């Protein structure tokens, strides 16, 4: 379940992009969970046509996923298949990250690929022909250039096949009494089950097939480009008259993986040095293909020779020798595996992310409660266990009275957990023990970040509304006071959007990384 301010942020994003009706449907699905069309109509007070149109928009923009499930027999009627809809909260929040995705595509693949990619982000889902036609209309270039650019996007795994429109979800297995059977393996949440059922096979996820019509023979010839292993064309995808159209969407997972690597590199650069960041960057580059899922905990074991060869390719890495690279690998805390003359190293990515998360919370405590609270929180964070008030006071060199006041303030704001212990000795005493529940704290911090992001979005919308008259003016009419208002709006918006992107880095750190 999304946090309260996370829901408000998601609803505001949908409202600003697709209107109030779509935001009603989105809010209904996020707050109430999986719903049928009839339930959506009842809870949103929309008529059937509007509800269907909103669902079509949200599905096309990858914010809602439909699926079918068997409904149990009622009142003597046989079981029947029912279409349900589920909101994809993460995909809604990803709408904020389009500028970051644009920057990655532009830096790695250039302007032509960026034009096609921007069209895909705007429309949500498109076929290859639609993207290439849109590119040709905007740039006035030949379709061959557009095809080459789209192929680069596929090879970089920046785009992928869309999921199945309405996959079938198997109902839970029940026993003879109609109760759900317990299994040793815990069943994943419903949204994960739906996404897994809808996801295309990995072998088909980046399969690209483009058709050309030969003028000489009039027969259709197919050119196939793909990332991964070869696979024969599935004849089941062809109709009697024409080939089924394949839709593509942005592969958000690939962008999040690159942003996760960037966050790790930034942390190491600030905590160790730039050379260590170069070595880490080389290791992540070498192991990215072997990472299973977005939240890979460790890289694969990499030989020192492979790491060194990748390091010297990077800017600033050419001057390093083997011994310097070994020293930096030790500073990074890499695990070592020696087999004969070969040395292999593995980096703990999860540990770097956790250190970054701790640093983010510590900086929040420092800004909000002051240096003494920072020392107390840092002590409890490193201890990872219950500590008594007097011990905390002695370890942080903070007076006991001030320590108690700070601990109660942090506890009241849910930064700490307290346990009250009474001793049953001859001299009865009361102790208060303190610790940090990091999992619960991270959820709270994330909710506060969503709140801050919502406030920034609302302020950006407010500034735009205040300056709407000068925004509509042509450039040659922006003179005097109008120009002053326009420049102020542009500067304020740029600062607010920059703050929003920085805040989103922290949101990704706690929610996705």
N, C-alpha and C positions, 0 to 999 in steps of 0.2 A: 504494500500500500504506500502510495506517495505521501510525503509530508504535507501538512496543511498549506504552508506557503508555496511548496512545490506545485500543488494543485492550482493555486491562484495564478502562479506564474504561467503554467501551461495553458490555462484558460485565456489569459491575457494574450499570449502569443498567438493562439488560434484566432482570437477575436481580431487582432490587428492584421493578420494575414488573410483570413478567409471570412470574416464577418461574425456577427453576433449569433446567427442561427447555428453555424457550425460549432461555435464555442459552447452553445447550450448542449449540443449532442456530445461533444467531447467531455464536458464537465459531468454530464450524466454517467458516461461510461467510466470515467476515472473514479468518481465518488461511489458509484453503486456496483462497479465491477461488470462482469459479463452480462449483456442484455440482448434480448431479441428485438426485432423491429417493433413489435406490438408494445413491448415494455418501454422502448425509447419514446414512442409516440405518446404513451400515457404519462411518462414522467417529465417530458419536455413541453407538453401541450402544443406540439407542432402537428400540422396535418401530415398525412401519409406522404404526399408528394415532396414536401419540404424536407421531411426526415430522410427520405430515400436520396434526395439530391445532396444533402449534407453528408450522408454516409459515403456517397460516391466520391465527393471531394476529398474527404478525410482518408479514404482508402487509397485514392490516387496519389495523395501526398504522403503516404506511408505512415499515417498517424493512427489508423484503425486497421485491424485485421479481422476478416470474417472467417468463420469455421462452422462446420456442421457437426452435430452430435445427436445421438439417438435419444429421444425422449421416452421415458417409461410409459407403459400403457396405463391409461386412466379411464375409469367408468366403462370398462369393458372394451374400449377401443384398442386396436393393435398399436405397438410402438411405432413412432414415426420420426423422420429426420427433421431437425430444426436448425435453422441458421442462427448463429449467435455472433455478436460483435464484441471485440475487446479493444480498449484504447491502449496504444503503445506510448506510454508516458515519456520514455527516453527519446523516442523519435521526435516528439513534439519539442523537447528541450534542445535537440540537435539543430533546430531551425536557427537558434542564436549563433551557431558556430559556422555558418556559411562563410563569413569573411576569412576564418582560419583555413577552411578547406580551399578557398580560392587562392590564398597565398601559397599553400603547398603545391597546388597544381601549377600555378604560374611559375614558381621557382624551379620545379622539376621538369615540366613538359612544355612551357612556353605559352604564348598568347593564343595560338590556334586551338590548342586543347582546352584552354580556359574558356573560350567562347562557347564551345560545345558543352563543357561541364556546367557553366552558368545556366544554360538553357535547361539542362536536366534538373538542376537544383530548383529552378523556378517552377517547372511543370510536374516534378515529382517522379513521373514514369513516362518514358518515351520509347518508341521503337528506333532502331538504327536509322531507318530512312527518314523519320521525322527529325531526328537530331541533325543529320547531314543536310537535309533540305533547309532547316532553320539556320545552320551555319552558312550555307551558300547565300541565303537571303541577306544575312547581316554583313558578311565580309565581302560578298561579291566574288568569291573564289570558286574554283572548280570543285565538284563533288569528290574528286580523287583526294584532294588535300584534306577534306573533311573526313573521308574514310580513314586515311592514314592517321589523322589526329585521334579519331575515336579508337583505333587499334592501339595506339599508345596508352590511352586511358585504361583499356582492358588489360594490357600487358602489365601496367603498373598496379592493377587491381583496385583502381579508384572507382570502378563501376562494376555492377554485378547483375545477374538475372533477378527479376522480381520474384517474390515467393508465390506459391500457388494461391489463387484467388479465394478458395474456400475449402481448405483441406478437411478431411474427416478426422475427428478426434474420437478415439475409442473410449467408451464409458468405463468407469472403474469396475473392477471385478468384484462381484458380490457373492456371498455364500448362500446356502439354501434358505436362510432366514431373511435374506434381503439386505444383510449388513455388509458394509465394505470390508473386504478382506485385508488383513494387515500383512505387510511384506517386510522382509528384512531391510530392503533398500528403500529409503525414504523417497516418496514420489515428489518430483519437482513441482514448483508452483504452476498454476494453470497457464499463465502467460508464456512461460518457458516451454511448456508442452505444445502450445499452439504454434509458437515460432519454430520449434523443431519440426513439427509436422508440415508446416508451410514451406520451410527452407528447401531450395533445390538441391539435388545431389551435388556433392563437392566437385565431381568430375564435370558437371554441366554448369556450374556457377559462373564460370568465366568463358564459356564456350561461345565463340563469335562466328556467325554465319552470315555472309553477305552475298546477295544475288546480283548477277549481271546478265543482261540479255544480249546474246550474240546476234549481230545484225546479219551475219552470213548464214547461219543455220536457223535462226529464230528459236533455238532451243535454249532453255534456261541452264546456265552453268553456275555452279556454286563454288565459291572460294571460302575456305574455312581457316580461321585463325584461332588459336586457343592457347590458354595458359594451363599447363599441366599435361597429363597423359592424353594420348590420342583416343578417340572414341568414334564409333560408327554412328551415322545419322539414324536417329530413331524414327522409323517409318510411322510409328503411331502418332507423331506430331504433325503429319501431313493430312490435309483434307483431300477429298476427291478432286476439288478444283484448284486449291491454292494452299500454300504453306501457312501454318498457323503463325500469327505474328508474335514475336518475342519482345517483351518489354524489359527495359533496363532501369535501374535506379542507382543512386549513390551508394557505394559500399562504405558505410560509416565506420565499420570495424577497422578497416585499413587506416583511415585517418586518425582514429583514436589510438591505434597502436603507435603510429608515428608521433603523435602528441605525447603519449606516455613516455616514449623514448626521449623526446625532447625535454620533458620534465625531469627525468633522471639525470640527463646530461647537465642541465642547468643547476641542479642541486649539487652534483659533484664538482662542477666548476666553481661554485661559490664556497664549498666547504673544503675542498682540497686545492686544486689549481687547474689551469686550463689544459695542461698536458694530460692530467688524469681524465679530464672530460673527453679529450681526443681518443684516448685508449678505450674508454667506455663506449664512445660512439662507434669505434671500429668493431668492438665485440657485438654490439647490438645490431650493426649492419650485417655481420656475418651470420648471426643466429636468427634473424627475423623470419626466414623461410621455415624454420623448424619450430617456431613458437606455436603451441597448440592453444588456441583461444586468446582472448584479449589480455587476460590477467595471468600470463605466464609468470611463474614464481622465479624461475632461474633460466639462464641461457643454457644452451648445450655446451659441452666441453669442447674448447677450441684450442688447436695447437698454437704454440708460441710463434711458429713460423707464419701461420695464417694471420694471426693477430698483427704481427710486425709488418707483413706485406700490406695489410689494409691500413695500418697507421700511417705509413709513409706516403700513401696516396692522398691523405687528408692535409688540408692547409694547416701548417704549423707542426706537422708530424715528421717531415723529412729529416729534421736534424736529430731525431732520437735514435739511439742505438739499442741493441738487444738488452743490455744491462739496465738502461733507463726504463725501458718498457716493463721489464721484470719488476723493478722497484715500484713502478706505478701500479702494477697488478697487485702487488702486496699491499699497497696503501688502499686500494679499492676493496680489500678483504676478499679477494677471489679464492675459491677452493682450487686446490692443485691436484692433478693426477699425473703421476710419472709412470711411463711404460718404456723401459729401456732408456734410449737416448732422447725420447720425445717427452715434452712437457705440455700438458693441457690445462686450461684454466676455465673456470665457470664463475659467472657473476650472479649474485643474489639480487634480482631486480625487486622482489617483494620487500626486502629490507630497506632498499633505497627509498621506495615509495612510503613505507611506514615512517622513516626518519623525516621525510618531507611533510607528512601529515602531522607528526608531533611538533615539528618546527612551526607549522601554520597555527596550530592551537596555542602553542606557547606565546607566539607573537600576539595573538588575540588577547590572551590573559594579561600580557604585559601592557597593552594599550588600554584595556578596560579597567584593570584593577591595580596596576602599578608594579614596581620592581620587587617588592616584598612578596606579593602574591605570586609573581613569576617564579621566584626562588622556591616557594612552597610547592607550587604545582609541578615544577621541574623535578623536585626531589621525589614526589609521589609517583610521577610518571616513570622515572628511572627505577624506583624501588619495585613497582609492580606488585605490591602487597599492602596489607593493612598496617598502618603506623599510628602510634599513640601521640596525642597532642604534644606532650612534653618532649618527646623524641624529635618531633618535627621542629619545635621551637629551638631546641639545642642544635640541630643539624643545619638550620638555615640562619642562625644568629638573629632571630627575630624575637622580640619580647613575647612572653607567653600570652599576655593580655591581647596584644595585637595579633598574635597567631590565631587565637580563638576567634577573634572578630573576622579575620580574613577567611578562615576555614568555614565559618558559618555563612559568610557571604557567597563563597564558591559553592557551598552545598545548596544554598537556597536557589542559586541559578543553575543547579543540576550539573555543575562541573565536577563535583565530588560525590561520593557515597559515604554515609556514616553508619557505623554500627555501635550500638550502646551495649556495653558489657558490664555486668555486675559480678564481683568476686564474692564467694560465699565463705571467706576466711573469717577468723575471729574479728578482724577489723574490716568490716565490709566497705568496699570501695567501688566507685563507678568510674569506668573508663569509656572514652569515646575514641573509636578507631576510625581512621580515614583512608580511603583509597580512591582510585579512578577506574570507572567502567568505560574503557575506551570505545567499545562498540556503541554503547548508548550515547556517549558524548559526541561521537562523530555524527550520529543521526541528528542530534540537536544543533551542532555547528552547521551541518548541511542545510537544515531547515532555516537557520538564520541567514545563510548565504542566499538561499532562494528568496527570502524576504528582501534582502538588499538588492538583488537583481531585479525583483519586481518593482521596487522603488525607483531604480535607475530607468527601467523601461517606461514607467509612468511619467517620470520627469522628462525623458526624451520626447514622449508623445505630447506632453504639456507645452514644451518649448516649441515644438513644431506647430501646434495649434495657435500659439500666440503670434508666431511669425508667418502664418499661412498667407497673408496678403502680400508680403514682400517676396515670399518663395515663388509665387505664381508670376511675378513680374519678369519680363525679359531682361537680359543683362544690360542692354543699353538704357533701360529705364531706372537702373539702380544707381541713383545719385543722391547726394545729401543725406537726409535722415533715413531714407529707405535703404541706402547702402550701409549705413551704420547699423541699422537693425538686422540686415541680412548677414553682415560680418559677425555681429554678436551671436546670432543664432548658429551660424556655421561653427564658430569657435567653441561655444558651449556644447553643441552636439558632438563635436569631435572629442572633447574631453570626457563627456559622459559615456560615449561609446567605447573609448579607450579603457575607462574604469570598468565598464561592463565586461570587456574581453579579459581584463586581468582577474576580475572576480570569477569569471567562468573557468579560468585556469584552476582556481581553487576548488570550484564545484566538481570539475572533472577529477581532480586529485582524490576527493573523498568519495565520489559516486561511481566512477568508471575505472579508475586505475587500481 
